[in-house]
Amino acid sequence: MTITHFDAVLLFSLFTSIVFGITQRAQPRMMIRFGAFCFALFVVGTVAGSWLMWLIKH
């Protein structure tokens, strides 16, 4: 089984967002919301950074 760079970023984002949600918020509902927010920011930031690197290269 091989894992692509994008899959690795998604896994990293998922696990990091879980840790951020648990450690940064007190109520379970807020933990889930903050974790989802962090996950979305990680993914959007990765896609934006990828496009930026592509634009710099070309």
Phi and psi in radians as a Rosetta constraint file:
Dihedral C 1 N 2 CA 2 C 2 CIRCULARHARMONIC -1.931 0.35
Dihedral N 2 CA 2 C 2 N 3 CIRCULARHARMONIC 2.622 0.35
Dihedral C 2 N 3 CA 3 C 3 CIRCULARHARMONIC -2.093 0.35
Dihedral N 3 CA 3 C 3 N 4 CIRCULARHARMONIC 2.333 0.35
Dihedral C 3 N 4 CA 4 C 4 CIRCULARHARMONIC -1.440 0.35
Dihedral N 4 CA 4 C 4 N 5 CIRCULARHARMONIC 2.961 0.35
Dihedral C 4 N 5 CA 5 C 5 CIRCULARHARMONIC -1.097 0.35
Dihedral N 5 CA 5 C 5 N 6 CIRCULARHARMONIC -0.691 0.35
Dihedral C 5 N 6 CA 6 C 6 CIRCULARHARMONIC -1.154 0.35
Dihedral N 6 CA 6 C 6 N 7 CIRCULARHARMONIC -0.705 0.35
Dihedral C 6 N 7 CA 7 C 7 CIRCULARHARMONIC -1.076 0.35
Dihedral N 7 CA 7 C 7 N 8 CIRCULARHARMONIC -0.708 0.35
Dihedral C 7 N 8 CA 8 C 8 CIRCULARHARMONIC -1.112 0.35
Dihedral N 8 CA 8 C 8 N 9 CIRCULARHARMONIC -0.704 0.35
Dihedral C 8 N 9 CA 9 C 9 CIRCULARHARMONIC -1.133 0.35
Dihedral N 9 CA 9 C 9 N 10 CIRCULARHARMONIC -0.722 0.35
Dihedral C 9 N 10 CA 10 C 10 CIRCULARHARMONIC -1.111 0.35
Dihedral N 10 CA 10 C 10 N 11 CIRCULARHARMONIC -0.734 0.35
Dihedral C 10 N 11 CA 11 C 11 CIRCULARHARMONIC -1.119 0.35
Dihedral N 11 CA 11 C 11 N 12 CIRCULARHARMONIC -0.789 0.35
Dihedral C 11 N 12 CA 12 C 12 CIRCULARHARMONIC -1.041 0.35
Dihedral N 12 CA 12 C 12 N 13 CIRCULARHARMONIC -0.786 0.35
Dihedral C 12 N 13 CA 13 C 13 CIRCULARHARMONIC -1.079 0.35
Dihedral N 13 CA 13 C 13 N 14 CIRCULARHARMONIC -0.745 0.35
Dihedral C 13 N 14 CA 14 C 14 CIRCULARHARMONIC -1.079 0.35
Dihedral N 14 CA 14 C 14 N 15 CIRCULARHARMONIC -0.904 0.35
Dihedral C 14 N 15 CA 15 C 15 CIRCULARHARMONIC -1.193 0.35
Dihedral N 15 CA 15 C 15 N 16 CIRCULARHARMONIC -0.670 0.35
Dihedral C 15 N 16 CA 16 C 16 CIRCULARHARMONIC -1.162 0.35
Dihedral N 16 CA 16 C 16 N 17 CIRCULARHARMONIC -0.703 0.35
Dihedral C 16 N 17 CA 17 C 17 CIRCULARHARMONIC -1.142 0.35
Dihedral N 17 CA 17 C 17 N 18 CIRCULARHARMONIC -0.643 0.35
Dihedral C 17 N 18 CA 18 C 18 CIRCULARHARMONIC -1.081 0.35
Dihedral N 18 CA 18 C 18 N 19 CIRCULARHARMONIC -0.802 0.35
Dihedral C 18 N 19 CA 19 C 19 CIRCULARHARMONIC -1.121 0.35
Dihedral N 19 CA 19 C 19 N 20 CIRCULARHARMONIC -0.778 0.35
Dihedral C 19 N 20 CA 20 C 20 CIRCULARHARMONIC -1.051 0.35
Dihedral N 20 CA 20 C 20 N 21 CIRCULARHARMONIC -0.775 0.35
Dihedral C 20 N 21 CA 21 C 21 CIRCULARHARMONIC -1.070 0.35
Dihedral N 21 CA 21 C 21 N 22 CIRCULARHARMONIC -0.762 0.35
Dihedral C 21 N 22 CA 22 C 22 CIRCULARHARMONIC -1.216 0.35
Dihedral N 22 CA 22 C 22 N 23 CIRCULARHARMONIC -0.698 0.35
Dihedral C 22 N 23 CA 23 C 23 CIRCULARHARMONIC -1.518 0.35
Dihedral N 23 CA 23 C 23 N 24 CIRCULARHARMONIC -0.317 0.35
Dihedral C 23 N 24 CA 24 C 24 CIRCULARHARMONIC -1.807 0.35
Dihedral N 24 CA 24 C 24 N 25 CIRCULARHARMONIC -0.224 0.35
Dihedral C 24 N 25 CA 25 C 25 CIRCULARHARMONIC -2.252 0.35
Dihedral N 25 CA 25 C 25 N 26 CIRCULARHARMONIC 2.693 0.35
Dihedral C 25 N 26 CA 26 C 26 CIRCULARHARMONIC -1.693 0.35
Dihedral N 26 CA 26 C 26 N 27 CIRCULARHARMONIC -0.723 0.35
Dihedral C 26 N 27 CA 27 C 27 CIRCULARHARMONIC -1.530 0.35
Dihedral N 27 CA 27 C 27 N 28 CIRCULARHARMONIC 2.480 0.35
Dihedral C 27 N 28 CA 28 C 28 CIRCULARHARMONIC -0.991 0.35
Dihedral N 28 CA 28 C 28 N 29 CIRCULARHARMONIC -0.689 0.35
Dihedral C 28 N 29 CA 29 C 29 CIRCULARHARMONIC -1.105 0.35
Dihedral N 29 CA 29 C 29 N 30 CIRCULARHARMONIC -0.728 0.35
Dihedral C 29 N 30 CA 30 C 30 CIRCULARHARMONIC -1.224 0.35
Dihedral N 30 CA 30 C 30 N 31 CIRCULARHARMONIC -0.560 0.35
Dihedral C 30 N 31 CA 31 C 31 CIRCULARHARMONIC -1.051 0.35
Dihedral N 31 CA 31 C 31 N 32 CIRCULARHARMONIC -0.800 0.35
Dihedral C 31 N 32 CA 32 C 32 CIRCULARHARMONIC -1.155 0.35
Dihedral N 32 CA 32 C 32 N 33 CIRCULARHARMONIC -0.786 0.35
Dihedral C 32 N 33 CA 33 C 33 CIRCULARHARMONIC -1.099 0.35
Dihedral N 33 CA 33 C 33 N 34 CIRCULARHARMONIC -0.776 0.35
Dihedral C 33 N 34 CA 34 C 34 CIRCULARHARMONIC -1.194 0.35
Dihedral N 34 CA 34 C 34 N 35 CIRCULARHARMONIC -0.677 0.35
Dihedral C 34 N 35 CA 35 C 35 CIRCULARHARMONIC -1.086 0.35
Dihedral N 35 CA 35 C 35 N 36 CIRCULARHARMONIC -0.747 0.35
Dihedral C 35 N 36 CA 36 C 36 CIRCULARHARMONIC -1.138 0.35
Dihedral N 36 CA 36 C 36 N 37 CIRCULARHARMONIC -0.692 0.35
Dihedral C 36 N 37 CA 37 C 37 CIRCULARHARMONIC -1.094 0.35
Dihedral N 37 CA 37 C 37 N 38 CIRCULARHARMONIC -0.789 0.35
Dihedral C 37 N 38 CA 38 C 38 CIRCULARHARMONIC -1.107 0.35
Dihedral N 38 CA 38 C 38 N 39 CIRCULARHARMONIC -0.724 0.35
Dihedral C 38 N 39 CA 39 C 39 CIRCULARHARMONIC -1.059 0.35
Dihedral N 39 CA 39 C 39 N 40 CIRCULARHARMONIC -0.780 0.35
Dihedral C 39 N 40 CA 40 C 40 CIRCULARHARMONIC -1.095 0.35
Dihedral N 40 CA 40 C 40 N 41 CIRCULARHARMONIC -0.734 0.35
Dihedral C 40 N 41 CA 41 C 41 CIRCULARHARMONIC -1.121 0.35
Dihedral N 41 CA 41 C 41 N 42 CIRCULARHARMONIC -0.705 0.35
Dihedral C 41 N 42 CA 42 C 42 CIRCULARHARMONIC -1.050 0.35
Dihedral N 42 CA 42 C 42 N 43 CIRCULARHARMONIC -0.829 0.35
Dihedral C 42 N 43 CA 43 C 43 CIRCULARHARMONIC -1.176 0.35
Dihedral N 43 CA 43 C 43 N 44 CIRCULARHARMONIC -0.806 0.35
Dihedral C 43 N 44 CA 44 C 44 CIRCULARHARMONIC -1.096 0.35
Dihedral N 44 CA 44 C 44 N 45 CIRCULARHARMONIC -0.721 0.35
Dihedral C 44 N 45 CA 45 C 45 CIRCULARHARMONIC -1.122 0.35
Dihedral N 45 CA 45 C 45 N 46 CIRCULARHARMONIC -0.643 0.35
Dihedral C 45 N 46 CA 46 C 46 CIRCULARHARMONIC -1.166 0.35
Dihedral N 46 CA 46 C 46 N 47 CIRCULARHARMONIC -0.798 0.35
Dihedral C 46 N 47 CA 47 C 47 CIRCULARHARMONIC -1.128 0.35
Dihedral N 47 CA 47 C 47 N 48 CIRCULARHARMONIC -0.758 0.35
Dihedral C 47 N 48 CA 48 C 48 CIRCULARHARMONIC -1.108 0.35
Dihedral N 48 CA 48 C 48 N 49 CIRCULARHARMONIC -0.750 0.35
Dihedral C 48 N 49 CA 49 C 49 CIRCULARHARMONIC -1.120 0.35
Dihedral N 49 CA 49 C 49 N 50 CIRCULARHARMONIC -0.642 0.35
Dihedral C 49 N 50 CA 50 C 50 CIRCULARHARMONIC -1.134 0.35
Dihedral N 50 CA 50 C 50 N 51 CIRCULARHARMONIC -0.765 0.35
Dihedral C 50 N 51 CA 51 C 51 CIRCULARHARMONIC -1.132 0.35
Dihedral N 51 CA 51 C 51 N 52 CIRCULARHARMONIC -0.673 0.35
Dihedral C 51 N 52 CA 52 C 52 CIRCULARHARMONIC -1.094 0.35
Dihedral N 52 CA 52 C 52 N 53 CIRCULARHARMONIC -0.766 0.35
Dihedral C 52 N 53 CA 53 C 53 CIRCULARHARMONIC -1.130 0.35
Dihedral N 53 CA 53 C 53 N 54 CIRCULARHARMONIC -0.654 0.35
Dihedral C 53 N 54 CA 54 C 54 CIRCULARHARMONIC -1.123 0.35
Dihedral N 54 CA 54 C 54 N 55 CIRCULARHARMONIC -0.726 0.35
Dihedral C 54 N 55 CA 55 C 55 CIRCULARHARMONIC -1.140 0.35
Dihedral N 55 CA 55 C 55 N 56 CIRCULARHARMONIC -0.665 0.35
Dihedral C 55 N 56 CA 56 C 56 CIRCULARHARMONIC -1.147 0.35
Dihedral N 56 CA 56 C 56 N 57 CIRCULARHARMONIC -0.687 0.35
Dihedral C 56 N 57 CA 57 C 57 CIRCULARHARMONIC -1.173 0.35
Dihedral N 57 CA 57 C 57 N 58 CIRCULARHARMONIC -0.646 0.35
